[in-house]
Amino acid sequence: MRVYGLKNCDTCKKALKWLKEEGLEAEFHDVRADGVSEAQIAGWAKKAGWDMLLNRRGTTWRGLSEAEKAGVNEKSAIALMAAHPALIKRPVFERGAEVLVGFGKEQQAALKG
C-alpha cells in the first residue's frame, strides 16, 4: 500500500500511526516534496471522483483567485491539483487498483477489510 500526502499534515501522521498500529504496511509519498503527476491525479479522480479529491477547505484553495475557483470542473480541478499538490485531499491510499481518499471511519474500515 502507498499513502500519498504531506509529511507535516496532521491527518497523514495520524493515518500512518494508525496503519502501523493495525499492522498494515505502507510506503509514504509526499506529494509536494516527491511530486505527483497530472496523469496519476487523473487516475485517482477517475476512481474516487475529482470532487472528493479536491480539498476546498485549506489555505491553498482560499489563496486561489476567484477566476481559478469559478466553474471548476474535472479537467480544471486535476490541473489545479497538479500545479498545487496541497489541493489534494489527504491522505490518498493506493492499494492495488483501489484508491481511498481521506481518513474517516469509512476509509479505516475499508483499509482493515
C-alpha positions in Angstrom: 0.0 0.0 0.0 1.2 3.5 -0.8 0.0 6.6 1.2 0.1 10.0 -0.5 0.0 13.2 1.5 2.2 15.9 3.1 4.7 15.0 5.7 3.6 17.8 8.1 -0.1 17.1 7.7 -1.7 16.0 11.0 -4.2 13.7 9.3 -1.5 12.0 7.3 0.6 11.5 10.5 -2.5 10.1 12.3 -3.2 7.7 9.4 0.4 6.4 9.2 0.4 5.9 13.0 -3.0 4.0 12.8 -1.7 1.8 9.9 1.3 0.8 11.9 -0.8 0.0 15.0 -3.1 -2.1 12.8 -0.1 -4.0 11.4 -0.7 -2.7 7.9 2.5 -1.9 5.9 2.5 1.3 3.9 5.0 3.4 2.0 4.6 7.2 2.4 4.9 9.5 -0.6 5.0 13.3 0.0 3.1 14.9 -2.9 4.9 18.2 -2.5 8.5 17.0 -2.0 8.4 13.9 -4.1 5.9 15.2 -6.7 2.8 13.7 -8.3 1.9 13.7 -12.0 -1.2 15.0 -13.6 -1.8 11.6 -15.0 -1.7 10.0 -11.6 -4.1 12.6 -10.2 -6.4 12.0 -13.2 -6.4 8.2 -12.3 -7.3 8.9 -8.7 -10.1 11.3 -9.9 -11.5 8.6 -12.1 -11.6 6.0 -9.3 -12.5 8.3 -6.3 -14.2 11.2 -8.0 -12.4 14.5 -8.7 -14.8 16.4 -6.3 -13.9 14.0 -3.5 -10.2 14.5 -4.3 -10.2 18.3 -4.4 -9.5 19.9 -1.0 -11.6 23.1 -0.8 -11.1 23.6 2.9 -7.4 24.5 3.0 -5.4 27.7 2.7 -4.2 26.8 -0.7 -7.8 26.8 -2.1 -8.6 30.1 -0.3 -5.4 31.6 -1.9 -6.6 30.9 -5.4 -8.1 33.7 -7.5 -11.8 33.8 -7.9 -11.3 33.1 -11.6 -9.4 29.9 -10.8 -12.1 28.7 -8.4 -15.1 29.7 -10.6 -16.7 26.9 -12.6 -14.2 24.2 -11.5 -14.7 21.0 -13.4 -12.9 17.7 -13.6 -10.3 18.9 -16.1 -9.5 22.2 -14.3 -9.5 20.6 -10.9 -6.9 18.0 -12.0 -4.7 20.8 -13.5 -5.0 22.8 -10.3 -4.1 19.8 -8.1 -1.1 19.1 -10.3 0.0 22.7 -10.0 -0.8 22.9 -6.3 -0.4 19.5 -4.6 -1.8 20.8 -1.3 -5.1 21.0 -3.1 -5.3 17.2 -3.0 -7.4 16.0 -0.1 -5.3 13.9 2.2 -4.3 11.2 2.6 -4.8 9.2 -0.6 -4.4 5.5 -0.2 -3.4 3.3 -3.1 -3.8 -0.4 -2.6 -3.7 -2.4 -5.8 -6.3 -0.9 -8.1 -8.2 0.6 -5.1 -8.0 4.3 -4.2 -9.3 5.7 -1.0 -9.3 9.4 -0.1 -9.4 10.8 3.4 -9.1 9.2 6.8 -12.6 8.7 8.3 -14.3 5.7 9.8 -15.3 4.5 6.3 -11.8 4.6 5.0 -10.5 2.9 8.1 -13.0 0.1 7.7 -12.1 -0.4 4.0 -8.4 -0.5 4.8 -8.9 -3.1 7.5 -11.1 -5.3 5.2 
